[in-house]
Structure formats: C-alpha cells, structure tokens
C-alpha cells in the first residue's frame, strides 16, 4: 500500500467492513491523504467519486474473492474506458510446518523429512 498508494488518486479496498484487514488497508490510504473507500463489491462504487482520468488503486482484504475484485475492475473499465496495469510489490511464499510430534510421526511412518 505504501508504494502503490502514492501513485493513486483514489483507493478502493474490496472487503467486508467486518474485516480488520480490509479496514486497515483503507485506513492506510486515508493516512496518505488519498481518498480511500472500503467496498463489498461493484455495487458499492459511487461513480461520483471519479471524474475520469484518475489513477485508481484497487486492492483487497485477504478474504475478498478475486472474482469480486475483477468485477470492480471491469465496472470501472466499462464506465470510464480506462486501462489496467497489474503491479506486484512482492511475491509471498508462505510455508506452514507441521507441529513437531506430527512431523516426527509422519517422517517415521513414511520415511521422509
């Protein structure tokens, strides 16, 4: 958010108001003095927020479905004829390890570690 938020004229955060992750993303945008809106989906987008020509950052909370994010992107493209530029700040690779007793049991049973 820090890197891409500085390039945006507005930020849309797709996610539930119940999600602390989604609310935090919107707060980060507002803290950078960028108009930021927490939305559940394309029906929550108020077209009065935009005049055309803005750079809009669309991000999402962890539990927001990718399909809803894409619906928001397509709605703005349809309405304003904009282009989409996908940007990635970093690629995450998360590995969850098994608890030691379970790992020991499985490695003994299957002979792998």
C-alpha positions as CSV (number, residue, x, y, z in Angstrom):
1,X,0.0,0.0,0.0
2,X,2.8,2.4,0.8
3,X,4.5,2.0,-2.6
4,X,1.4,1.9,-4.8
5,X,-0.7,4.3,-2.7
6,X,1.5,7.2,-3.6
7,X,0.7,6.7,-7.3
8,X,-3.1,6.7,-6.8
9,X,-5.6,9.4,-6.9
10,X,-8.1,7.1,-5.2
11,X,-8.0,3.7,-3.5
12,X,-10.8,1.1,-3.5
13,X,-10.4,-1.7,-0.9
14,X,-12.6,-4.7,-1.7
15,X,-13.6,-6.4,1.5
16,X,-16.0,-6.6,4.3
17,X,-16.4,-3.9,6.9
18,X,-16.1,-6.7,9.5
19,X,-12.6,-7.5,8.2
20,X,-9.9,-5.7,10.3
21,X,-7.5,-6.4,7.4
22,X,-9.7,-4.6,4.9
23,X,-10.4,-1.7,7.3
24,X,-6.7,-1.3,7.9
25,X,-6.0,-1.1,4.2
26,X,-8.5,1.7,3.8
27,X,-7.0,3.5,6.8
28,X,-3.5,3.3,5.3
29,X,-4.8,5.0,2.2
30,X,-6.5,7.8,4.1
31,X,-3.4,8.3,6.3
32,X,-1.6,9.1,3.0
33,X,-4.3,11.7,2.2
34,X,-5.6,9.6,-0.7
35,X,-9.5,9.2,-0.9
36,X,-10.0,5.6,0.2
37,X,-13.2,3.6,0.1
38,X,-14.0,0.2,1.7
39,X,-16.5,-1.6,-0.6
40,X,-18.1,-5.0,-0.7
41,X,-18.2,-5.0,-4.5
42,X,-19.0,-3.1,-7.6
43,X,-22.5,-2.1,-6.4
44,X,-20.9,0.0,-3.6
45,X,-18.8,2.1,-6.0
46,X,-20.2,5.6,-6.2
47,X,-19.4,7.0,-9.6
48,X,-19.4,10.5,-8.2
49,X,-16.0,9.6,-6.6
50,X,-14.4,9.8,-10.0
51,X,-14.4,12.3,-12.9
52,X,-12.3,10.4,-15.3
53,X,-8.5,10.3,-15.7
54,X,-7.8,9.3,-12.1
55,X,-5.4,6.5,-11.3
56,X,-7.3,4.2,-9.0
57,X,-5.6,1.6,-6.9
58,X,-7.8,-1.5,-6.3
59,X,-6.7,-3.8,-3.5
60,X,-8.5,-6.3,-1.4
61,X,-8.6,-7.8,2.0
62,X,-7.3,-11.3,2.5
63,X,-10.7,-12.9,2.3
64,X,-12.1,-11.0,-0.6
65,X,-12.8,-13.2,-3.6
66,X,-10.7,-12.5,-6.7
67,X,-13.9,-12.6,-8.8
68,X,-15.4,-9.6,-6.9
69,X,-12.1,-7.7,-7.4
70,X,-12.3,-8.4,-11.1
71,X,-15.9,-7.3,-11.2
72,X,-14.9,-3.9,-9.7
73,X,-12.1,-3.5,-12.2
74,X,-14.4,-4.3,-15.1
75,X,-17.1,-1.9,-13.9
76,X,-14.6,0.9,-13.8
77,X,-13.2,0.0,-17.2
78,X,-16.7,-0.2,-18.7
79,X,-17.7,3.2,-17.2
80,X,-14.6,5.2,-17.7
81,X,-12.8,3.3,-20.5
82,X,-9.6,3.1,-18.5
83,X,-6.7,0.7,-18.8
84,X,-5.5,-1.8,-16.3
85,X,-1.9,-2.1,-15.1
86,X,-1.2,-5.0,-12.8
87,X,1.5,-4.3,-10.3
88,X,3.1,-6.5,-7.7
89,X,5.0,-5.2,-4.8
90,X,6.3,-8.6,-3.6
91,X,5.6,-12.2,-4.1
92,X,4.9,-14.0,-0.9
93,X,5.8,-17.6,-0.3
94,X,4.4,-18.9,2.9
95,X,5.3,-22.3,4.2
96,X,3.4,-23.8,7.2
97,X,5.3,-26.5,9.0
98,X,3.7,-29.4,10.9
99,X,3.9,-29.5,14.7
100,X,6.9,-31.5,15.7
101,X,5.1,-34.5,17.1
102,X,3.1,-34.9,13.9
103,X,6.1,-34.3,11.7
104,X,8.1,-36.9,13.7
105,X,5.2,-39.4,13.4
106,X,4.8,-38.9,9.6
107,X,8.5,-38.9,8.9
108,X,8.9,-42.2,10.8
109,X,5.8,-43.7,9.1
110,X,6.7,-42.6,5.5
111,X,10.5,-42.3,5.9
112,X,10.6,-38.7,4.7
113,X,11.5,-35.4,6.2
